[in-house]
């Protein structure tokens, strides 16, 4: 079943227009509409599968974020970057956490980042709606990961740090989930949100083939302006934006694959480099960006 949003999830205005038509390139080849709010420029997938139907689009070995395979160049690159990124992410959050090493990773996938945290003395908790990913986290890292419904049973003010690494764009109940996470943060707690950036060079270059759109799993498509707007409405203060420089290479290679390039790594790597060079010193022009907010 599909559902159609009558208003913008960020500003609640009811005026939007077609932004782009793109496909689910990785699994079904179905086409989906992206619309842009005329008031605040927020882009979202509309119509979209409802909460019950969306699980179908994750239940495939082709959905790489929930895969543990090393088969194929793209999967090998993904796992290499994921391992490196887990270490870099931990180093980043430790700059903000102080001595309080309590963390919730919301949408933790197969647990690579949480395992890195646990191995370095953190008290960890993970939430992941996908059963297959939870089982892989248990099998590979011996982590006990909870279903999304368990968020209601967690005590308020339990965590100094909450992370969402390429997760917020998947969440149906956007505002409610941000409110839930705010409840779980300590008074000076920080939230780290990594998102693909549809205003980056690689996004505008690849257009409907850009892997960062990843419809229909990605319900929302953020810019720096829209993510700050949303979180400031819900009681957070913006601290910093940090570029994820490796993402442009991976996303561009995958986008080349979607375009039908039989050897995507060469041209994809070149375009990934161009994207980073064009972004320069502006962190919010990169292919993916980490946004840091503090609970007000």
C-alpha positions in Angstrom: 0.0 0.0 0.0 1.1 3.5 -0.7 0.4 6.8 1.2 0.5 10.3 0.0 1.6 13.2 2.2 -0.7 16.3 1.9 1.8 18.6 3.6 5.5 19.1 4.0 7.0 17.2 6.9 9.2 20.1 7.8 7.0 23.3 7.5 3.6 21.6 7.2 2.6 23.7 4.2 0.5 22.1 1.6 2.1 23.5 -1.6 4.6 21.3 -3.4 5.6 20.4 -6.9 7.4 17.7 -8.8 11.2 17.8 -8.3 12.4 14.6 -10.0 11.3 11.2 -11.1 13.7 8.4 -10.2 13.8 4.6 -9.9 14.5 2.0 -7.2 17.7 1.1 -9.1 19.0 -1.5 -6.7 16.0 -3.8 -6.3 12.6 -3.3 -8.1 13.2 -0.8 -10.9 9.9 0.9 -9.9 9.6 4.7 -10.4 8.9 7.2 -7.7 8.3 10.9 -7.5 10.3 13.3 -5.5 8.5 16.6 -4.7 9.8 19.9 -3.4 8.0 22.1 -0.9 7.4 25.5 -2.4 7.7 27.2 1.0 10.9 25.7 2.5 12.5 23.7 -0.4 12.4 20.4 1.5 12.4 17.4 -0.9 10.5 14.2 -0.1 9.3 11.0 -1.8 5.6 11.3 -2.5 3.6 9.0 -2.8 5.6 6.4 -0.8 5.1 2.9 0.6 3.4 2.9 4.0 5.1 1.5 7.1 3.8 -2.0 6.5 4.7 -2.1 2.8 8.2 -0.6 3.1 9.8 -3.7 4.5 9.5 -5.4 1.1 12.1 -3.0 -0.3 14.7 -4.0 2.4 14.2 -7.8 2.1 16.8 -8.4 -0.6 20.4 -9.5 -0.7 20.9 -6.5 -3.1 20.2 -4.0 -0.3 23.8 -3.5 0.6 23.4 -1.8 4.0 22.0 -5.0 5.4 24.4 -7.3 3.6 27.5 -9.0 5.0 28.7 -10.4 1.7 32.1 -9.7 0.2 31.0 -10.7 -3.3 31.5 -8.1 -6.0 33.5 -4.9 -6.1 30.7 -2.7 -4.7 30.2 -4.9 -1.7 34.0 -5.1 -1.0 34.3 -1.3 -1.2 31.3 -0.8 1.0 32.7 -3.0 3.8 36.2 -1.4 3.6 34.7 2.1 3.9 32.3 1.0 6.6 35.2 -0.4 8.8 37.3 2.8 8.3 34.2 5.0 8.9 33.3 3.3 12.2 36.7 4.2 13.6 36.4 7.8 12.3 32.9 8.2 13.7 34.0 7.0 17.1 36.9 9.5 17.2 34.5 12.2 16.3 31.9 11.5 19.0 34.6 11.1 21.6 35.4 14.8 21.1 31.9 15.7 22.3 31.1 13.1 24.9 33.6 13.8 27.6 33.7 11.1 30.3 30.1 10.0 29.7 30.4 7.1 27.3 26.7 6.2 26.9 25.4 5.9 23.3 22.3 4.8 21.4 22.8 4.1 17.7 19.4 4.4 16.2 19.1 2.3 13.0 22.4 0.5 13.8 22.1 -1.9 10.9 24.4 -4.9 11.3 26.2 -3.3 14.2 29.7 -2.4 12.8 29.8 1.0 14.5 28.3 -0.2 17.8 30.9 -3.0 17.9 33.6 -0.4 17.5 32.2 1.6 20.4 31.8 -1.4 22.7 35.3 -2.5 22.0 36.5 0.9 23.2 34.7 0.9 26.5 31.3 2.5 25.6 28.0 1.4 27.1 26.0 0.8 24.0 22.5 0.2 22.9 21.2 -0.3 19.4 17.8 0.0 17.7 17.2 -1.5 14.3 13.8 -2.3 12.6 15.1 -4.8 10.2 15.1 -8.4 11.6 17.8 -9.7 9.2 20.2 -6.9 10.2 19.6 -7.5 13.9 20.4 -11.2 13.4 23.6 -10.4 11.5 24.6 -8.1 14.4 24.2 -10.9 16.9 26.0 -13.4 14.7 28.9 -11.2 13.6 29.5 -9.1 16.8 27.5 -10.8 19.6 25.4 -7.6 20.0 21.8 -7.7 21.3 19.9 -5.2 19.1 16.3 -4.1 19.8 13.4 -3.6 17.5 12.2 0.0 16.9 9.2 -0.6 19.1 11.4 -0.9 22.1 12.3 2.8 22.0 9.2 3.5 24.1 10.6 1.3 27.0 13.9 3.1 27.3 14.3 5.4 30.3 14.4 9.1 29.7 17.8 10.9 29.7 19.7 7.6 29.3 22.3 8.7 26.7 25.0 11.4 26.3 25.2 10.6 22.6 22.7 9.4 20.0 23.7 8.6 16.4 21.8 8.2 13.2 24.2 7.2 10.4 22.2 7.5 7.2 19.0 6.6 9.0 16.8 9.7 9.4 15.9 9.7 5.8 14.3 6.2 6.3 12.0 7.1 9.2 8.2 7.3 8.5 7.2 9.2 11.7 9.8 11.8 11.3 8.8 14.4 13.9 7.7 11.8 16.5 11.0 9.9 16.3 13.0 13.1 16.8 10.9 13.9 19.8 11.5 10.3 21.1 15.2 10.7 20.7 15.1 14.1 22.4 13.5 12.4 25.4 16.3 9.8 25.6 19.1 12.4 25.5 20.6 13.9 28.7 20.3 17.6 29.1 23.6 18.5 27.4 23.4 15.4 25.1 24.5 15.5 21.5 22.9 14.0 18.4 24.8 13.1 15.3 23.0 12.7 12.0 24.6 11.6 8.8 22.6 12.3 5.6 23.1 12.3 1.8 23.1 15.8 0.4 21.0 16.3 -2.7 22.6 19.7 -3.3 26.1 18.2 -3.8 27.8 18.2 -7.2 27.5 14.4 -7.6 23.7 14.6 -6.9 23.2 17.3 -9.5 25.5 15.5 -12.0 23.8 12.1 -11.8 20.2 13.4 -11.3 17.8 10.5 -11.4 20.7 8.0 -11.3 22.1 9.4 -8.1 22.5 6.6 -5.6 21.9 8.9 -2.7 18.2 9.2 -3.6 17.7 5.4 -3.0 13.9 5.4 -3.4 11.7 4.4 -1.9 13.8 3.5 1.2 14.8 7.2 1.4 11.6 9.0 2.2 13.3 12.4 2.7 16.1 14.3 0.9 17.8 16.9 3.0 19.9 19.9 2.6 21.7 21.7 5.4 19.0 24.3 5.5 16.2 21.8 5.9 17.8 19.7 8.5 18.6 22.7 10.7 15.1 24.0 10.2 13.6 20.8 11.4 15.8 20.2 14.4 15.6 23.8 15.6 11.8 23.6 15.5 12.0 20.5 17.8 14.2 21.9 20.6 17.8 21.5 19.4 20.6 23.9 18.7 22.9 23.4 15.7 26.6 22.9 16.6 28.5 21.8 13.5 28.4 20.2 10.1 31.2 17.8 9.0 31.8 16.4 5.5 31.9 12.7 4.8 34.5 12.8 2.0 34.6 9.1 1.2 30.9 9.0 0.4 31.2 10.9 -2.9 33.4 8.1 -4.3 31.2 5.3 -3.2 27.9 7.0 -4.3 29.4 8.1 -7.6 30.6 4.5 -8.4 27.2 3.1 -7.5 25.5 5.8 -9.6 27.7 4.9 -12.6 26.6 1.3 -12.1 22.9 2.4 -12.2 23.7 4.3 -15.4 24.8 1.0 -17.0 28.6 1.6 -16.9 30.2 -1.9 -16.9 33.4 -0.5 -15.3 31.9 2.1 -12.8 35.0 2.5 -10.6 37.0 4.7 -12.9 34.5 7.3 -13.9 32.8 7.1 -10.5 36.1 7.8 -8.7 36.8 10.7 -11.0 33.4 12.3 -10.4 33.7 11.6 -6.6 36.9 13.6 -6.6 35.4 16.4 -8.7 32.5 16.5 -6.2 34.8 16.9 -3.2 37.0 19.5 -5.0 33.9 21.6 -5.9 32.6 21.4 -2.3 36.0 22.8 -1.1 35.7 24.4 2.3 31.9 24.3 2.6 31.0 21.1 4.5 27.4 21.3 3.4 28.3 20.9 -0.3 29.7 17.4 0.1 27.9 14.2 -1.0 27.1 13.3 2.6 27.2 15.5 5.7 27.2 14.8 9.5 25.2 17.4 11.4 25.7 17.8 15.1 23.0 19.2 17.4 22.8 19.7 21.1 19.6 19.4 23.1 18.5 22.9 24.1 
